């Protein structure tokens, strides 16, 4: 379910958050699905439980999961909406990248072809 790269510059807790977001967007994780416990995930990934807890706390704060004491953590009913809204906020960043590419001489056709290739290779 989760894979972490301990050699990455991206902190482990952020890698876990990103993977939950991606799995929600792709439908791997759905509303009500139970996440592994902090302890079991820390053992499986050989990661400090505090790191897993930090990721779960942030996911809870972002309303992607709901933690029920004594029961576990579950994907919230708002998760897909929250992740979708967060993803749409990246459009400003995308516009900046496109502007930089255009200034660097990349043609509109090249950019559009690249976008179409990404969409064709993405299951929606």
For each residue, the residues with C-beta under 8 A, 3 or more apart:
1: 19 23 36
2: 15 16 19 36 41 44 45
3: 19
4: 8 12 15 16 45 47
5: 8 10 15
6: 12
7:
8: 4 5 15
9:
10: 5 14 15 18
11: 14 15
12: 4 6 15 16 45 47 51 55
13: 16 17 51 52 54 55 58
14: 10 11 17 18 55
15: 2 4 5 8 10 11 12 18 19
16: 2 4 12 13 19 20 52 55
17: 13 14 20 21 55 58 59 62
18: 10 14 15 21 22
19: 1 2 3 15 16 22 23
20: 16 17 23 24 29 35 55 59 64 65
21: 17 18 24 25 64 83 86
22: 18 19 25 26
23: 1 19 20 26 28 29
24: 20 21 27 28 29 30 64 75 79 80 83
25: 21 22 80 83 84 87
26: 22 23 123
27: 24 30
28: 23 24
29: 20 23 24 33 35 75 79
30: 24 27 33 75
31: 75 76 77 79 80
32: 74 75 77
33: 29 30 74 75
34: 72 73 74
35: 20 29 41 56 65 72 73 74 75
36: 1 2 40 41 44
37: 40 41 72 73
38: 41 42 49 52 53 56
39: 42 43 49
40: 36 37 43 44
41: 2 35 36 37 38 44 45 47 52
42: 38 39 45 46 47 48 49 51 52
43: 39 40 46
44: 2 36 40 41
45: 2 4 12 41 42 52
46: 42 43
47: 4 12 41 42 51 52
48: 42 51 52
49: 38 39 42 52 53
50: 53 54
51: 12 13 42 47 48 54 55
52: 13 16 38 41 42 45 47 48 49 55 56
53: 38 49 50 56 57
54: 13 50 51 57 58
55: 12 13 14 16 17 20 51 52 58 59
56: 35 38 52 53 59 60 65 67 73
57: 53 54 60 61
58: 13 17 54 55 61 62
59: 17 20 55 56 62 64 65 73
60: 56 57 63 64 65 66 67 73
61: 57 58
62: 17 58 59 82 86
63: 60 76 78 79 82
64: 20 21 24 59 60 75 76 78 79 82 83
65: 20 35 56 59 60 73 74 75 76 79
66: 60 73 74 76
67: 56 60 72 73 74
68: 71 72 73 74
69:
70:
71: 68 74
72: 34 35 37 67 68
73: 34 35 37 56 59 60 65 66 67 68
74: 32 33 34 35 65 66 67 68 71
75: 24 29 30 31 32 33 35 64 65 79
76: 31 63 64 65 66 79 82
77: 31 32
78: 63 64 81 82
79: 24 29 31 63 64 65 75 76 82 83
80: 24 25 31 83 84
81: 78 84 85
82: 62 63 64 76 78 79 85 86
83: 21 24 25 64 79 80 86 87
84: 25 80 81 87 88
85: 81 82 88 89
86: 21 62 82 83 89 90
87: 25 83 84 90
88: 84 85 91
89: 85 86 92
90: 86 87 93 94
91: 88 94 95
92: 89 95 96
93: 90 96 97
94: 90 91 97 98
95: 91 92 98 99
96: 92 93 99 100
97: 93 94 100 101
98: 94 95 101 102 111
99: 95 96 102 103
100: 96 97 103 104
101: 97 98 104 106 111
102: 98 99 105 106 108 111
103: 99 100
104: 100 101
105: 102
106: 101 102 110 111
107: 110 111
108: 102 111 112
109: 112 113
110: 106 107 113 114
111: 98 101 102 106 107 108 114 115
112: 108 109 115 116
113: 109 110 116 117
114: 110 111 117 118
115: 111 112 118 119
116: 112 113 119 120
117: 113 114 120 121
118: 114 115 121 122
119: 115 116 122 124
120: 116 117
121: 117 118
122: 118 119
123: 26
124: 119
